[in-house]
Amino acid sequence: MAIASLKEKTTLKLELDAGTVNGKQKVKSKSFNNVKTDATDESIHEVATTLAGLQQNDLLNVKRVEETLLTEE
């Protein structure tokens, strides 16, 4: 039995430096929904770095979060 996959949703997640608490780094996350599912990694990263420039905290990581539907064919 074959399985088909369909990308349903893509989210851009910024992880920002929120300082340290008790010697451990605190990370603040901001997510942006409604990203085109066919957007390239390069374009998502470019947008993320631009958005990071508008944030108060420094950018630590850029994540692409995808939701994929798996169905039997």
MIBAFI-171079 format. One line per 2 residues: number of its first residue (from 1); for each residue z, x, y of C-alpha. Coordinates in pm, 1 decimal, always signed. Layout:
N
NUM = Z X Y | ...
***
This chain:
73
1 = +0.0 +0.0 +0.0 | -104.6 +139.6 +337.1
3 = +115.0 +130.6 +645.1 | -30.4 +80.9 +992.8
5 = +150.7 +191.1 +1306.6 | +112.4 +45.7 +1654.2
7 = +276.5 +196.8 +1963.1 | +449.2 -90.0 +2139.9
9 = +653.7 +70.4 +2415.1 | +691.6 +407.6 +2585.7
11 = +984.6 +501.0 +2808.7 | +1033.7 +807.2 +3027.9
13 = +1389.4 +940.4 +3022.1 | +1524.9 +1196.7 +3267.9
15 = +1840.2 +1384.8 +3175.5 | +2016.0 +1508.5 +3488.2
17 = +2299.4 +1757.2 +3540.1 | +2610.7 +1564.1 +3643.1
19 = +2839.2 +1868.3 +3652.2 | +3109.9 +1971.4 +3409.0
21 = +3417.6 +1783.7 +3291.5 | +3688.8 +1972.5 +3100.9
23 = +3447.4 +2260.6 +3044.1 | +3170.2 +2041.9 +2897.3
25 = +2844.3 +1962.1 +3069.0 | +2805.4 +1599.7 +3170.0
27 = +2454.9 +1453.8 +3149.5 | +2337.7 +1152.3 +3346.4
29 = +2030.5 +968.5 +3215.6 | +1773.3 +762.2 +3402.9
31 = +1507.5 +568.7 +3214.8 | +1177.4 +432.8 +3339.7
33 = +1010.8 +158.5 +3135.2 | +653.8 +29.7 +3127.6
35 = +495.4 +371.4 +3077.7 | +143.5 +340.9 +2937.6
37 = +151.9 +403.2 +2563.7 | -157.9 +622.3 +2588.7
39 = -20.2 +842.4 +2869.6 | -42.6 +1214.2 +2793.1
41 = +264.5 +1433.5 +2764.2 | +137.3 +1639.6 +3057.7
43 = +107.5 +1337.9 +3289.0 | +451.5 +1207.7 +3187.6
45 = +606.2 +1548.3 +3255.0 | +431.9 +1571.5 +3593.6
47 = +566.8 +1229.8 +3696.2 | +912.6 +1323.2 +3566.8
49 = +930.5 +1640.1 +3775.4 | +817.0 +1445.6 +4081.7
51 = +1083.0 +1179.1 +4023.6 | +1343.6 +1449.8 +3962.9
53 = +1279.6 +1577.2 +4314.4 | +1405.4 +1242.9 +4444.0
55 = +1731.1 +1259.1 +4246.4 | +2062.3 +1399.2 +4367.4
57 = +2124.2 +1590.2 +4043.6 | +1914.7 +1869.3 +3891.2
59 = +1674.8 +1793.7 +3605.9 | +1781.5 +1921.9 +3262.9
61 = +1536.4 +1755.5 +3021.5 | +1240.5 +1519.8 +3012.0
63 = +1213.0 +1288.6 +2712.3 | +939.9 +1054.3 +2595.5
65 = +1088.4 +766.2 +2396.0 | +841.9 +564.1 +2187.3
67 = +882.6 +240.5 +1994.9 | +632.6 +198.7 +1712.5
69 = +574.6 -108.8 +1498.9 | +509.6 -35.9 +1129.5
71 = +328.6 -302.0 +926.6 | +180.4 -326.9 +580.6
73 = -196.3 -353.8 +562.2
***
